[in-house]
Amino acid sequence: MSRERREACPICRRPSAPEFRPFCSQRCADVDLGRWLNERYAIPEEIDSDEPPPEPDPER
C-alpha cells in the first residue's frame, strides 16, 4: 500500500493542500506574500567589485 505523501507547507509545516500548493491554506499563502512585499525575503544580487556602490534609495 502506497500512501501519497504531500510536501510540508513552508510557513507552518502542515501538509500542503492542492488548491494552495505549496501552502496548506490561503492564510499561509498570504503570510508568504506579505513577507515578499515587506522585503523580508530578497533575491541576492551579485556585486561587481569594480563598480562603485549604488546610490541609496531615497524612498527608504
C-alpha positions as CSV (number, residue, x, y, z in Angstrom):
1,M,0.0,0.0,0.0
2,S,1.5,3.3,-1.1
3,R,0.3,6.4,0.7
4,E,0.7,9.7,-1.1
5,R,2.9,12.0,0.8
6,R,2.3,15.7,0.5
7,E,5.2,18.1,1.0
8,A,5.1,20.4,4.0
9,C,3.8,24.0,3.9
10,P,6.9,26.3,4.0
11,I,5.2,28.6,6.6
12,C,3.6,26.2,9.2
13,R,5.0,22.8,8.1
14,R,1.5,21.2,7.8
15,P,0.8,19.1,4.7
16,S,0.2,21.2,1.7
17,A,-3.2,21.4,0.0
18,P,-3.5,21.0,-3.8
19,E,-5.5,24.2,-4.2
20,F,-2.9,26.3,-2.3
21,R,0.3,24.4,-3.3
22,P,2.9,24.7,-1.9
23,F,1.0,26.1,1.1
24,C,-1.7,24.5,3.2
25,S,-4.1,27.4,3.2
26,Q,-4.8,30.8,1.9
27,R,-3.6,32.3,5.2
28,C,-0.1,30.8,4.7
29,A,0.0,31.9,1.1
30,D,-0.9,35.5,2.3
31,V,1.8,35.3,5.0
32,D,4.4,34.4,2.4
33,L,3.2,37.2,0.0
34,G,3.4,39.7,2.9
35,R,7.0,38.7,3.6
36,W,7.9,39.3,0.0
37,L,6.1,42.7,-0.1
38,N,7.7,43.8,3.1
39,E,11.2,42.8,1.8
40,R,11.7,40.2,4.5
41,Y,12.6,37.9,1.6
42,A,15.1,39.0,-1.1
43,I,16.9,37.5,-4.0
44,P,20.6,38.1,-3.6
45,E,22.4,40.0,-6.3
46,E,26.0,39.6,-7.5
47,I,28.0,42.7,-6.7
48,D,30.8,43.7,-9.2
49,S,33.7,44.9,-7.1
50,D,34.9,47.1,-10.0
51,E,31.8,49.2,-9.9
52,P,31.1,51.9,-7.3
53,P,28.3,51.1,-4.8
54,P,24.8,52.1,-5.9
55,E,23.2,55.3,-4.7
56,P,21.0,54.9,-1.7
57,D,17.3,54.7,-2.4
58,P,15.6,57.9,-1.3
59,E,12.3,56.0,-0.7
60,R,13.8,54.1,2.2
